[in-house]
Amino acid sequence: MGEADRYIEYKDLRKKKLTLGNDSNAIMGLFILNTVFFLLLFTIQVIFSFYEESATSFNQSVLEWFTLPGSFYMFLERPWTIITFMFSEGSNGLWRVFSNILWLWSFGSILQRLTANNKIIPIYIYGGWIGAFLFFIYNSISQNGASNVLFLGGANASILALATAATSLSPNHRLLTHIRNGIPLWIFFIVFLCIDFIGIHGNLYALGVAHLGGIIAGWTIVLLLKKGIDICTWMNLFYYKIFHLFSPKNHKINSVKDKIFYTAGNRTPYEKKERVTQDRIDALLDKINLNGYESLTEEEKDFLKKASYEDNL
């Protein structure tokens, strides 16, 4: 069986699992997280406005608990912001959120085709983290004991990491091919870069160095991948273990009838043949999604082949 047949085989089986409309759903997951966080914060801000609370009150009471503080000591009090700030656009406005999601979908989809689905979220997170690190460094140098604390929020650094990674992998990848020979990806990247930095208002340098961190992250990850170093693996394994922490284990089948049967011909008596179960299929498909088809043992490949055959009966 060729690789294409194997791919079709386990892809068809994957359709049985609950997904977000696509079995490669990392982009959809990020889209949902960004949208939900924005709607949540926007709703709270509207409530504050209804009671004639000022924007400053909303920022101090709500937004600052989701965005990343430039003060390291304040960050120690709110460590969760190292993740939540990447999804917290706050009062930046609907247009900025829409623009970010559009670029996320565009560059993320291209990167997903060029690499794999399991690279998207790690690159997104690395972009935010490197941006946050440079943001801390800049504040520690520039503040000099000043009492005002800057806050970092939004997905810009993370999306810049995805855009940089996609462009670094294939700068001449053609888009809008119906327009002559198409437009190379690097031109879209420059347009995005200009729009992003033009959109920065207030605290230009603090936000600028954070966005620069996203660019550095995307370029570095691709450089390491080209050298055979994948720094996304540990994050995918961690994600897999966390989301399967409370998954029910496959129960052992104690019934002899379920495990053993007699066959005539060349097969030996008492040959064990595992019953096809959806839990077993799901576990193997998760393994393929995480490490690729070749990570399966011969027994596991045979199991999937049998499952595909029975599914078509």
Phi, psi and omega in degrees: 000133181282170181296324180297319179296320179297318181298313180299322183298308184280338176292319178297322179292324182299334182299342180287341182275153177286120178231177178268045178089355182201139181286345172252084196249019181297318179295317178298321178298315179293322177301314182294316180299314180297318181292316181296316180298318180296314181297322178297310182292322180295320179297317179296321179295322177296319178297318177299318180294324180298324179266018175060032174278147182282162177297326178296321179296318178298316181298316183286324185276331187234298191300321183293348177272355178245331180273163187272120178284144178285346177273125182295324181291323176291326178297323178298334177279340183226063186295336181295342182292346177294342175253313188293334183296334181290346182241007188251090178281332177061230186271018180293342174106156182296321182297319180294319178296314179299318179297315180298317181294323178297314179291323177301313181295319184293301183288324180297319180295320178294314180297324179296323178286327183281329182242261180199162180299327185280006175264341190294303183295317176302317179294320177302313182290317178301320178301316178294319182293315179295321175299318179296320180298313179293327177297317176298313182299314181300314182296321180294331180275320189272332186289318179052048176082008179296149186281332182287138183248130177274152179233141180249128178213154177113163185264007189301313181297320180293317179291324176298326177296316178296316181295318179294318179298314180297317181291324179294324180289320184211076183297333182263012175301128188267133175241159181052053186294346177287347176265096184053241181263012181090172181247127181295152184298327184296333177291317176298323179296317179296319177299314179299318180299315180296315180298320183295312184284332174292327182287349178287126179226135182070141180050047187307313186289321181298313179288326180298316180290329177294316178293325175299325177299323177297319178297315180298318181297311181299317180293318182294317181298317179294319179300317179292322179298320179294336177266006178085014180252118182249103181272007177270344188300312184298324181292322178293320178294318178297315179300316181298315182293320180296314185281352175246013184298321183251016177288139180294136177288154174290119181287144178290140179269113185271342182287127178297326182295327180284336186259323193237138173214157179266137176231149178270179177083222187276347182283144181277151177297158177063026178287132180277131178227119188285135178288137180288121178234150181294325178299318179296317179298314181299319180297318180291322179292326173296321179295320178295316181296330183275316188237358180095161185297323185291349178286347180286148173281168179299322179296320180290323177296317178298322179298315179295322178298316179296319180296320180294321180295315181292328181292332182272353180289000000 
